[in-house]
Amino acid sequence: MIRFVLFLFAICCALPDWGAAQERHSIFKLDLSHHASSITRLAVFEENEIVVTVGLDRAARYWDLESGELLATSHLPADSGRAGEITAVDVTPSGFVLMAAKPTEFFSNAASSFFISNTSTVSIPYVTGGTDLTVTDIAFDPVNRLIAAVAGDELIIYDAVFSVLSVQRREALYSWADFTADGRLVTVSEDGLVELLSIDPASGDTTAIAQIRTGDQVPFSAAVNPAGDEIAIGFKESSTVEVFALPSGKRVRRLTGNNLVAGAGSLNIVSWAQNTAAGESVLYAGGTAKLGDQNVVVAWKNGAGAGFALPVATDSITHLHGLSDGGVLFASSFPSWGRLLPSDVSHTQSRAPVVTLAYRADARKLDFRKIGQDGGLSTSGDGKIVTFVATDVAGHTQHYRFDVGRMMLTNASGGPGARGPRDSRDGLRLAGFTDRQITVNGNPILDRDGFMPFGHGERKLSVDVSDTRDVALIGADFSLSLVDASGHVLAHRPIPAGAFSVIMLEEQELAVAALGDGTLRWYSLRADSPLVEILSLFVEGTSQTGVWAAWRPDGAFAHSALGGADLGGYAINRVRYTTTGEPVDFASGWIPMEAMYDQFYRQTEVARTLDTPEIWARVGSDHALSNELASYEWIGARPAQICPGASEGNCLDISSGLRPTDLSAVDWTTSDAATVVLFAPAGAAPIARLGLYRNGRIAGSFVAADLDIRSVDNGTEYLVPLELVGGENAFELRAFSPGDHYETVRLPILTLPIELTNQTLHILSVGIAEYAADGLMLLAADNDAREVGEAIYGKPSFDYGEVRQPRTLVNEEATKQRILREIGDIAAEADGNDGVIIYLSGHGEIASDGSYTFASYDVTSFETLFDQGLGGDELTNAIASIKSQNLMLIIDTCYADGFDTDRIGNFAHTLQSYFLMASEEDEQAQDLVDGSDNGALAHVLLEALQGRTDLRTVDALTLGSHVLRQMPDLLGEGAQTPTFRNGDGPLRVFPIVEHEET
């Protein structure tokens, strides 16, 4: 048996030697500020009111026990397939977190690795040992400082530094291990044996205090009551909980949930809690048991009498943890977690219990579990258009259509009419889904070595059979399998969540799957890349405006105009080697997707992925992202201290990764300056330069020579000066390495008292219908400019103390120099709190090199348009000089999306910018709408700006969303496709107009 061991004192006190890293592996992961896949276990550190949840999304999340607020996330080493999935967690009284997870490829001889983190700082989880069996539970003994882990048929006892003391083996699998408050160990194994054990702290040898045989029922979990004289047992396939006396092992009660739980379902998870104030204990149980369509937690006062079923989740309860107030924490598979207060179990059965949830289901994920029965998943013949049905977080069924080639999400009903899944045809029949022994034409499914490819207990969730070949694609809890008519496995691929629907498109050598983490994923069926993932899509489950993100395994990503850059990121594992050559890997970094715009924002490439099958093997390679990041220079800087004034003194420690620092302990009003101390670990790339942003706008930049830099133990400190302003100071630093890679560091928000200052709104509205050149005439552009400017000026948002008279340039007034001069005047007048709207309507053209030009009035012919018009670079440079808090650019021309908005987004001080384009780069824009005096975009804009919609308050986001929704209704789907996006920065409200209630 292989054991890797590092000592705890080194783990807790030393930073990793980044310079010793020899290899790196990276993957793209969802990060929803919630778990994306099933929560497997939770633990609580009640003294500090911190809950730790872990799950199959390879992350440990730290929450506030009282509020349910997410405090921090720790990403463990992750790899392709299921590597990194966390199966167990416990905490020590001193605040350390012990975790067991499936290892990365560098621990190829182990099935589980152990990690240690710290609840006070959410330190990087350090790997500290492993076992060659998958760990299903881990527990810490607070009395003797021992660690127990159950893995397969083994019970392993470790000391506090994860040195193995003893190993006990059985002829059956262990499912549960937990210590009582007095240091006794409870274990459960599937052969029907539940044991209460004492442990010799020196040798790790166990002695049975009590042994209980459960007969034909298979136990799953057990818990000793607070008094220590009874033990409750939950069973795998039963809705009864049995209570036995200790130490005799005699059954004293059988508690049933049959009268409370509708239909079949188990109460396999049990936990006790002590309500000291009420002088009573409470027994809780949960599992697959339901009341209606909700999974329940059942509670019995003092572990006896009638139980009370409390609906709490939409999927199986995976863990329960009793609290010292008599309440309980629960985790569920969907995922969700929450807290039940002790008052919930004191009501009479006739009175509906009140359930207080500290946190409830993932609020950003669509639910595909009913996709098969709701009309499901269908695709166009080429796989580029998918229509899918999902349940949003409000429980409503929604119909969506996503066009990969156009990178566009719309609401839809019904599919594109080409292909949906089917489970059989002549000559190819699958059976056995319900009993989990699936067969193909009566043959068992076996790989080339004669083994079933599915994991223990893995459910088969979906299937699609080929139209032309005798092959079938099977979606299961953790894998996809391509099989032939004889049941032979042709390809097998681990997946991050269950596949609830699958479709094969053989002519395209492509498959599509809807997974339980809320993603749609495209897989190759090519011979050189069988079942290799090539593209993923995630759509927020709360959004009515269509927030989504799409990405490839090589890191390239795109997202919706209204957001999505915060939905994922890059987990980077670094690997170093011991002196004996054994690999040790660390979760050395997490880089949010939004911080990798320069390297990985590639919307055009992502949109063309399905058109270029020759690249699928490369982009879907397990090492595709690692190759892309091979030269990435990791800095790892984090804020350590913040000090009032221009130098150190009276500083506050802000290094904690959990609770916000109380900044009120220092008087920040004595100076308009502050100093922040950044710490970077030893061996990391040095900071070559810094970009400083305040409230989303540029506030300064520094090269290394400008900063006070000093060496300290285990790293380097950088002292960065900050200039404070009245009101909110939300600082963000971008630290650039010598190779120009950057990482983002956010500081606590400092708020200083201010006198109310009025914001000013500036409007430039340009429209050219009559040009100096013949043949360039338009019908409505001049009228559009007048009406758009007047609509904003007439009903401005109440946020503005002043709205300047619109600078309206129409026809001969709109020369190139006049337009640039007006933009320059706005730049000179507008300060950081102001808002600026620029509307350009007229002709737009794309040159052979792909650059965009707006045709100003003084263009004398189409042939000279690119020389005489307002080029995209000139327009970008002019707009980039505007330092206002909010900027919205609207281009109402043909080919408008050819204007390179990314270049404006890359100007540091224009992070909070919105870009609304009338048409895609290869589309014309309609100049006049039937029955209207305006062009198509202006017509839809004016609906919102003039109050002809239900929108009372119109800001940049709602205005852009309105255009995206209404343009297809006005002109028909695909006739003219507007685009809407924001600059590389956090979304803030940019108010425009306010309409009175009618």
N, C-alpha and C positions, 0 to 999 in steps of 0.2 A: 504494500500500500504506500503510495507516494504522499509525503507530507512536506509542505513548504512552511517554514517558520521564520518570522522576524520577531524581535522582542518589543513588548508593549511600550517600554520607556522610550525607545527610538521612534516608534510610531507616533506617539503622542507629542513628542517634543521637537522632532527634527523635520525640516522641510526637505522635500525630495531634491536630489542633486540633478537638476535639469540638464546640466552639462554632460552627465553620464548617459543620457538617453541615446540609444543606438538605433531604435526602430520606432516607427509611428504607424498607427492605423486609425482611420477616421471614418465615421459614418454620419449621414444626415439623420436627425431625429426630430420628431414632433415635440414641441414644448408649448403646451396650452395653458400654462400656469395651473394645470390640473393634471392628473394622470390621464393618459390616452388609452391605456389598456387596463386589464383587471388589477385591482389592488389585492395583493396576496396576503399581506399581514400589516398590522399596525402595532405601535407601542407608545407608551406615554411616560413622560417625565413630569409627574404631577407637581413637584416642588417648583419647577420653572414654568409650569403650564404650557408644555410643548408636546405636541403629538407628532409622531413620525410615521408616515405611511410609505410603503414600498410596493412595487408592482412589476408587471411584465413589461412596462415601458422603460425599464432600466434606469429608473430614477427614484431617489429618496426625497420625499417632500416633507418640509417642516411647517407645522401649522400652530396657530395660537389656540390653546384649548378652550378659552372662553368665547372667542369670536368666530373661530373657524377661518380666520384670515391666513392666507399663505405667507409665510415668513421667508422661506428660502427653498432652493432646490439644489440637490447634489446629484450630479450625473456620474454613474459608475462606469468603469471601462466597458465599452460595448463593441460588438463586432457584428458581422453579418449573421443571418440566421437568428438563433435565440440566445446567443451569447450576451451576457449582461443582465438577463432577466433576474430579478431579485425574488428569492423564494421565502426568505425568513428574516425577521428583525427582532431585536430586543434592545433595551437600554440598561445601563448600569446606574446605580444611585448617584455616581459622580458625573453623570451626563454624557458618557460615551455611548455611541450607537454601534451595535454589532450587527452585521448583515452577512447573509450568505447569498451568493449569486452564481449563475452559470458563467464560467470563465471565458475569456477571449481565446483566440487561436493559440496564443503564446503559452497557455496552460493546457495543451492538448491532451495531457495524460490525466487531467483532473476533471471531475464532473461538477465540482463546486469550489468556489474560492470564498474566503472570509475577508471582510473589510471592516475597518474601524473608522468612524468619524466622530465629531464632537458637536453636541447640541449648542454649545456656547458660541462657536465660530463657524459652524458648518464647514469644517476643514475638509480638504480633499480626502476622499476615502482611501486609506492605505490598505493594500493587500497584505494579509498577514498569515495566510496558510491555506490549505486546501485538502480535499478528500476526493477519492475517485468515485464517489457515489453522490447523487444529487441530494442536497440537504433540503428536507421538507420542514424542519422546525429548528429553532435555536433558542436557548434560554440561559439567563444569567442568574447564578445563585448569589443573592445579596449577603448571605451569612458567611459562606466559606470562600467566596470569590472564585467560584468554578463556573465553567461554561459547558453546557450539554447541547449536543447536536444529534438529531436523528437523520440518518441518510440511508435510504434503502433498508437493508436488514441489519443495520448497525446503529448502536447507541455509543457515541463517542464522548468521553469526558476529557475536557481540557482544563489546564490551569489558566490563570489570568493572562498569560502571554501566549495562549494557544499552543502550548506544548501538550502533546497527547499523554494523558495519564492512563486511560484504559479504553478498551473497545469491547463491547458486548454484542454478540451476534445472535440473531434468531432465524427461524425458518420461515419468517414472514416479514412483510414490510412494516416499518414504523411509520406512523402518521402524526404523532403528537409528542411534545415534551414541554413541561412547564414546572417551574419551581414554586413551592409554597413560600409564604413569608418566613417560615422557620427553617428553610433550607432543605426540605424534602422534595424529591423529584417524582413527578407523575409522568409515566410514559404509556402510550397506547400503540398496540400493534394489530395488524389486520387478522391475526389468527385468533382474535377474541380475547386477548390477554391485556388487562389494564393493571399496572403495577404502581405502588407507592414505594419509593426507594430511599434509603439513606446512603450517603456517599462518604467514604473515607477521604478527607481532603488531601491527604498525602499521596495515596496510591490511586485514587479514583475508583477503587473497587466499590461495587454496589451491594447492598443487602436489602432484601425485600421486607418491607414492613407489612404490606398487604398485597394480596394478589386476587384479582377478580376475573373469573371466566364468564364471558357473556353468552356462551352458547352459539346458536345459529346466527345471531345478529352480529354484524361486523361493526365494531366500534371505530369512531374516528377521532373524538376528542374527549377529554375529561378535565374536571376542575374540582378542587377541594374547597369546601365552604370556609368562610372566615374563622369559624370555631375550630376547624380542623378535625371534626368528627364525622363528616359525611363527604362523599365524592359523587358528583353527577357525571353521567356518561351520555354523550350524543352518538347516534348511530348513522351509518352511511345512507341507509335506505329506509329510514323510519321516522315518523313524526312523533315518536314517544321519546322521552328522556327518562332514564332510570337513575335512582338515587340509592347508594349503598352506604351502609354504616362502616366506619373505620374504628379499629383495624380489622374487625371481624370479616368484612367483605360481604355481609348479608344484605340482600336487597330489602329496602324498607319502603320505597314508593316507586310507582310508575306514573309519571306525569305525561298526560296525553295532550296533544294539540288538535286531535281529530275534530273536536267540536268547534274549533276556532279556525282551522285551516281547510280551505276548500280544495278537494282533490288530493292527488298524490304530492308528496314533497317531504323532504327530510328536515329534521332539526339536528343536524350533525355537529354544529358548533355550540359549545356551552361555555359559560363564564359566570362566576359569582361576584357579587359586590357587597360591601358592608356599608350600610347607612347608619353611621355612628349616632347621628343626631336623633334618629327615630328609634334606635335600639333594635334594628332588624337587618336581616340580610335579604338579598334578592338574587334569584337564579334566573339567568337569561339564556335563551337558546335561539338559534337561527340556522338558516341553510337555504334549501330550495323551496321551502314551504311558502305558500302564498295565501293571501286573503284578497280575492278578486284578482286583479292583475298586478298587485303589489307584493313583493317579498316582505316577510314579517320578522320581527323579533318578538318572541314570546317571553313574558316575565311572570315568575311565581314568587310571591312574598315568602321569605324564609324557606324557599324551595318546596312549597307544599300548596295544596288547595287548587283553586281554579286559576288557570293561566290567562293572561291578557295579551292578545295578539295586537301588535302595533305595526301597521304598514309603514315601512321606512325606505324601501328601495325598489328599483325596477329589475333587479337581477339577484342572483344568489348571494347570500351573506357569506363572506369568506373568513371573517374573523370578528371576535367580540373581546372586549377588554373592560372588566369591571372597574369602576372608579371608587374612590374613598368616600364619596358623597352618596353612594348607593345607586348612581347612574351607570351608564355603560357607553362605551364607544363601539361603533360598528363599522365594518368595511364591507363593500359589496363588489361584485365582479364587473358591473357595467362600465365605469367605476363610480362609486360615491363613498363617502364616509360621513359619519355624523355622531352626534351625542344625544343620548336620551337622559332627561333629568329624572330624578327619583320620584317626583310627583306623578310621572306618567303611569306608575304601576299601583297607585293608591286609589284609583277610581273604582267604582263598582262596574261590573261587566256591562250594565245597561247604559253606562255613560261613556261616550266616546273619549278615549284618552287623548291628551294634548301632547304631541311629540315636538320637542324642540330640537331642530337640526342645526348643529354648528356649521355643517357644510353638507350640501346635497349634490346631486349628480353633476358630472362634467358639463358646464354650462356652454361649452363652445363646440360640442361634437354632435354630429348627426348620428342617429341610431338606425343601423341597417338590419337589425335583427328580424324585422318583419318584411324585408324587401321581397322575399319569395311570395308572400301572400298579398302584398299590396300592389302588385303589378310590376314590381321589381325593376330589373336592369335590362336595358336593351341598347344596342349600338347600331350605328350606320355600318354599311358593308366594309368600309375601310377602317373602322374603329375610332375615327376621329371625333365623332359626335356620340356622346353617351347621354341617354336619358335615364334617370334613376329616381326612385321613390324612397323617401326617408322620413323618419319621425324627428321633428325638431325638439328642443328642450321643453317647449310648452306642451308637448304631447300631440301636436298637430301633424297630420300627414302632408308632406310637401312634395311637389314634383319639380325636378330640375332638369335642365339640359346644359351640358358643357361642350363647347366646340374647341377642341384642342388647337386646330389650325388658326383660329381667330382669338384664342385665349379669352373666351367670353362665356360667362354664366348667365343663364336666363331662367325664368320660371317657365315650366312647360307641363303639358298633360299629354300623355301618350308618347311613344317612342318614334324615332325616325323611320320605323317600319321595316328594318332590315333583319335584325337577328336578336333573339332572346334565348335563354337557356332551355334545354329540354333534357329529360332524364333517361330517355331510351329511344330506340328505333329498331327496326327489323335487323336482327343479327347482332345487336349490342344492347344487352339489358343488364341493368345494375339492380341489386336487391340487398336487403339486410341493413338499411340505414337505421332502422329503429332499434335493432339489437346490437348495433355497432360492429357486427361481423359482415361487412360489406363484401359482396361478390360481384364478379363480372361474368355473365353467362354461366353462373354456377361455380366459377373458379375463385379461389381465394386470391387476394392481392398480395403478391410477394415480390421482393426485390431480387437482384441477381444472386444474392447469397442465400435466398430462401427464407428471408425474414419479412414480416409485415413492416411497412415503412412508417406506420403510425405509432405514436407514443402510447404509453399505458393510459387507458381511459379516454383517449382522444376521440372526440365526436366527429362524424362525417356530416358536414353541414350543407353541401351543395354539390351539384354535378352538372356537367354539360357533355353531350356526346357529339362527335363529329358528324357533319353532313356527308362527308365523302370518304372518310377512312374509319377503320375499326379501332378508334381510340376514344378515350373519355378523359375528361379533366375533373378531378375530385378535389373539392375544397373542404378542409378540415379545420379543427381548432387551431392548429399550429403549422399547417403545411398545405402545399398544393402537390398533387401527384398526377402525372400523365401516365395512363395505363392502356394496354392493348386488350383485345377481345379475350385473351387467355388469362388476363389478370397480371401480366408481367409489367413491372414498373419501368417505364421508359425514361422518366425524369421525376425528380422529387426536390422540392424547394421549401425550406423553412420560411414562415411568414410571421410578421409581428403580431397578428391578431387573427381571429377566426374568419374564414371566407364564407360569407353568408350567401353570395351569389357569384357564379363564374360563367364566362362566355368564351368560347373559342371561335376565332375567325381564321380558318385554316388557309384561305387564299392569301391572307395578309401575314400568315405565320405569326399570329398575335392572339393574346388572351387578355381578358379584362376581369378583374375581381373586385367585389365590394367587401371591405374588411371591417372587422369590429372596432378598429381604432378610428373609424370615421373617414377612412381614405378609400378612394378608387385607385387601383393600381393596374398598370399595363405590363404584361409579361411577354417576352419573346418566346416563340415556338420554333425558331430557326435551329437548324442542326448544330450550328456553332455556339448557340447560347440558349439551350432549352430551359424554359421557365426562369430565365434571368429577368429580374425587374428592370424596366427601362424608364418608367415615368410614374409619378404619383400625383394625386390631387386631393387636397383637403378643403372642405367647405365648412365654414363656421355654422354651428347649429342654432345660433341666436340671431343671426343677421337677416334682416329683411332687405338689405341692400346688396347682398352678394359678396361678402368678403371671402376670399379664397387664396390659396397658395398652391403652386405646382412646382415640382422639383424632379431632378434626375439623380441617380446614385453617384454621378460624378460631381455633384454639388451645384450644377446650374439650376437657377430658380427663376420664377416669375410670380407675380401676385396681382391681385385686383387693384383697381384704381383707388378703392376706398380703404385699403389696408391689406394686411396679411403678412407683412414683413416680420411680424413678431410671433409667427406660428411655428417656427422651427429654428434649428441651428445645427452647428457642427460639433460633434463630440470627438475630441482628439485624444487618442491614447498614446502615451510615450512609453517606451520600454527600455529598461536598463537591465544589466546582467550582474549577478553576484560574482564573487571571485572564483566560484566553482563553475560558472557558466550557466547557472539557472536563471531563466528570465523572470523578471518581476515587473508587472505593468501597473500604471497609475492612470486615473482619470485626470489627466494633466490639464484639460481645458475644455471650456464650453464657449463657443463663439456664436452669438445670435446671428441669425440670417441677415438682419438689417445692418450688421457691422461688416458684411462681406459683399456689399454692393459692387465695389470696383472690380472684384475678382469673379463674382458668380451671378450677378444679375444679367441674365441672357434670355430675355423674353422671346426673341426671334428664334434662337436655337431651340429653346424648349418647345415652341410651337411647331417646329419642323421635325421633331424627334421621330414621329411615326412615319414621316416621309423618307427617312434615311435608314433603312434597316441594316445597312452595312456598318453602322456605328454602334448597333445595339450591344454586341459582345464587349465593346470597349467601355461604353458608358455604364453598362450594368455589371462590370467586373467588381468583385469583392474589394479590389484595391483601387478602384477608379478614383475615389475621392482622396485616398492617401497619395496617389500619384499627383493629383492636382495640388495638394498641399505639401508636397515633398520639400519645397523650399520655404514654407511658411515660417516666419520668425516669431516665436511665442514670447510675449513680454510678461504677461501675468501680473500686471500692476494692479494694486488695489489701494483704496484710501486707508490711511492709518490714523492720521490726526487732522483736525482743523482748528485753526487758531485765529482769534481776532487780531486785526492789525496787520502790518506789513512784515512782521517777523514772528518767530516762535515765542510763546509765552502764554500761560493760562489756556493751554490747548485741551481739546476734548478728544478722547479716543473714539474713533468711528470705524474701527476695524471689525467689529462684530458683524457676523453675517446674518443675524436674526433680527432682533428688535431694533427699531429706529433709535438713534442716539437722542437723548433729551438735550436739545440745544439751548434751552432756557437757562442753563446753569452759567452761561456766559453772557455778558452785555455786549451785544453786537452794534449798538448805536454810537459807540464812542469813536468809531472810525468807519470810513467808507471802503475799507480794505480788509482782507482776510488772507490767510495762508493755509494751503492744504499740503499735507505731507503724503506723497505716494510711496508705497513700498513695492519693490519688484524682487522676486526671489533670486538667489544666487544661480548663476548659469543661464538665466534668461537673456534674451536679446536686449541690448540697451535701448533706452528711449532716445531717438535721434531728434525728434521734434514733437511739439504738442500743439493741438488745436483746442481752443477754449471756447465753449458756447454757454451763453446765459439765456435761459428761456427760449431755446431753439435758435438763437441768432449768434453770429460770431462775436466774441468778446475779447479775442486776443490770440496771438500765436507766438510760440517760443521755439527756438532751436536749443540744443543741449547747452551751448555756451551761455545762454541767458539764465539758466537755472542753477540754483545751489544744489549740487549733487554730492552725496557723501556715502561712503561704505559703512555698513552696519553688519551685525551678526546675521549671517544667512542671506544677505542681500544688499540692496542699494535703496537709498531714499532720495526722492526728488522733491524739492520745495517749490511749489507753484503759487505765485501771487494771484489773488482774485480781487476784482473791483466790484463792490456792491452798489446796488441801486435801490431806491425806495420801492417797497412792495416785495413781490416774490423773486427770489434768486435761485433758480433751478439750474445748477451748473452741470455740464457734461464735458468731459475731457476726452479727446482722441489722442492716444499715445501711438506714435508712428515709430516703427523699427527702422534700422538703416536701409532695409530693402523695401521700405514704404508700405509694409503691412501695418494695419492699425487695429487697436482694441479700444473699446469704449468704457470709460469709468464714470459712473454717476455719483454725485455727492448728495448728502442730505440737503433738503430745501431750507434756505435761510430766508426769513420774511422780516423786512424792516418796515417801520411805520412810514407812511407817505401821505401827503395831501392829495386829494382826489385830482387827477389830471384828466382832461378830456381827450379822448381819442378822436382823431380826424380821419375821415374817409376821403380818398382821392380817386377820381374817376377819369380815365382817358377812353373815349369812345370814338373809333375811327371807322368810317364806312365810305367806300368808293364805288359808285355805280357808273359814273361818267368819267372816262379816262381821257387823257390827252391824245392817246392813240385810238384810231378807228379800230373796230373789231374787238375791243375789250370791254364793251358795255355790259352792265348787269342791270337787273330790274329793281332790286330792293335793298342793296347793301347800304346806301346812304340813309334810307328810312330806318333800317334796322339799327344803325348806330345812334340815330337821334332818340329812338324810342327806348332802347336799352339804357342809355345814359339817363333819360328823364325818369324812367321807372325806378331806378335806384335812388336818384336824387329826391324823388317825390315821397318816398316812404322808407327812409333810412332806419336802420336798427336803432333802438333806444340807447345802445352802447356808445354811440358817437355823440360827442358834444358839438361837433361841427362836421358838416358834409360840404366839401368845396363844390362850387358850381362845376358841372362836368366840363372837361376840356373835350369838346366835340369837334372833330375834324371830318368834314365830308367833302367828297369830290376834289375840286382844285385846291382846297385847303390842306389836303393830306399828302403833301410832298414828303419825300424821304427825310429831308433835313428837318422839316417841321415836326414830323413824328418823333424823331430822335431828340429834338430840342424839348418837346413837351415831356418826354420820358425823363430827360435830364432835369427839368425843372421840378418834377415830382420827386425825383431822388434828392434834390437839394432841400425841399420843403418837408418831406415826410420823415418823422422820427420813428424810433423802434416800436412805439405803441400803436402806430397808425395802420390803417388798412389801405390797400391799393388794388383797384380793379382795372385791367386793361382789356378792351374789346377791340379786335381787328376784324373787319369784314371787307371782303373784296376778292381779288384773284390771288391764288397761291399756286405755285408750280414746284415741281421736283426736277432738279438737274440730273444729268447722266451720272454724276458721282453720288447721287442720293441726297444732296443738300436741298434745303427748302428756301424759297424766296417769297416774300410778300410783295405783291405788285403795288407800289405806291403810285400816286396820281401821275407823276412825271415820267413814267415808263412810256417811251415813244413807239414801241412795237413789241410784238411778242418775241422777236429775235433778240432784242436788247434787254429783255426783262431781267435776266440774271445779272447783267452788268449794272443796270440802272435801278433795280428794285432794292428793297430792304432785305438783305441777306440774313439767313438764320444766325450766323455768327455775330453780325452787327446787332441784331435784335437781342440776342443773348447777352452780349456785353453791356448793352444799355440797361436791360432789366436787372442785371446782376448788380448794378450800382445802387439799387433801391434797398435801403436798410430797414424797411418796415417790418413790423411783427407779422403781418399777413399780406400775402400777394396772391391774386388770382389772375391768370392770363387765359383769355378766351379767344381762340382763333377760328373764325367762321369763314373758311375758304375751302376750295377743293384741296384734297391731298394734305389736309391740315396736320395730320399726325406724322407727317414727314419732318415737322419741326422737332429738333432734338431737345426735348425737355430734360433729358438726363444731364445735359451740359449745365443747365441752370441748376438742377438739383445738386450738382457737384460743387457749385459755388457755396462756400461754407456758410455764408450769412443768409442764404435763401432757403434754409431747410424747411420753413413752413410756407410752402408754395403749392398752389393748386393749378392744374392745367386741364382745361376743357377744350377738346378739339372737335370740330364739326364732323370730321370724316377721317377714315383711315388713309394711310399714305398712298394707297392705290385707288381711292374712291373720289368721285366728284360729289360736290355738295349742292343740294337743290336750292336755287336762288329765290324761288317764289312758290309758296304753297297755295294750292287751289282754295279760293274762298278767303284768302288772307292777304294782307299787305306786306308780309314778311317772308324771309327765307325760312327754311325748315328749322334750323337751330334757333334763330331769333324768335320764331313763333313759340317754341317750347319754353325758351327762357322767359319770355314775357308772360306766359301763363302763370309761372311762379312769382315773378317779380311784380306783376300787376294784381296779384291776389285772386286769380281765376282758378285756384286749386284749393284743397283743404289745408294747405300749408299756411300757418299763421306766422311762424318765424322761419325765415329763409336764411341759411348760412351756406358757406361754400360746399359743405358735404351734402346737404339736402338738395341744393340746386343741381349739383352734378348728378346725384342719384336720380332726381326727377327727369333730367334729360335722358339718362340711360334707359329709364323705364318707358318714357313716353314716346321717344323717337320711333321705335318699331311700330307702336300703335298708330302713329301719324302717317308714316310712309310705307309700312309693311316691313316684315322681317328681312334684313339684309339689304334694303334699298340704299340706306345711308347709315353708317355705323359710327356714332360718336365715341370718343375715348375720354376717360377721365382718370387722372392720377394725381398723386401729390409728390412733393420732393422727398428726399431721403431724410425723414425726420418724424417725430411723434405727431399724431394728428391732434390739432387744437381747433376749437370752435372759432370760425371766422364769420362773424355776423354780417349780414348784408342788408336785408329789409325786414320790416316788421309790419304786419297787417292787423288792423283792428278786428276784434271778434264781431261776427255778424249775428 
